[in-house]
Amino acid sequence: MGRNLSLLAHLPRFEADGVTHRRDCECVRCDAGFRPSEQERAVAQRRWDERRSREAAARLAARRQERARVRAAAAGIEVAAQVQAVDAQVRELREAKERVDADRRLALFQSLRRAGLSMAEALDEVERRWRGGPAGRESAA
């Protein structure tokens, strides 16, 4: 009986491209003399290099797109924070305006200033009317 050879001994061995048989391949095809020529090896190597270049370019483009997406997201977060800050400031200013509009002493002071009194005289008049008690407050209105 003959020797049983392992099937793995006759499987082809490929170059890094996964298509071209290596020079030291001992598969049945290569043993029969159907090895790739040097020109076929060069073409296969060129295709392999081009494919690797395309894949590298695709990875680079994906990284650039991801960076751009992250930058856009960061800008969106920053704008949202600024909008919240401005909204809070506007809310505070509106509340302050409501307090000013509700202050009858300030309204009296402004009317006295518009009437031509100096600042000191207008302040004294507001204090005099407001210190006078409820009767003074009623007359100020």
Buried (B, 14 or more C-beta within 10 A) or exposed (E): EEEEEEEEEBEEEBBEBEEBBBEEBEBEEBEEEEBBEEEEBEEBBEEBEEEEEEEEEEEEEEEEEEEEEEEEEEEEEEEEEEEEEEEEEEEEEEEEEEEEEEEEEEBBBBEBBEEEBEEEEBBEBBEEBBEEEEEEBEEBE
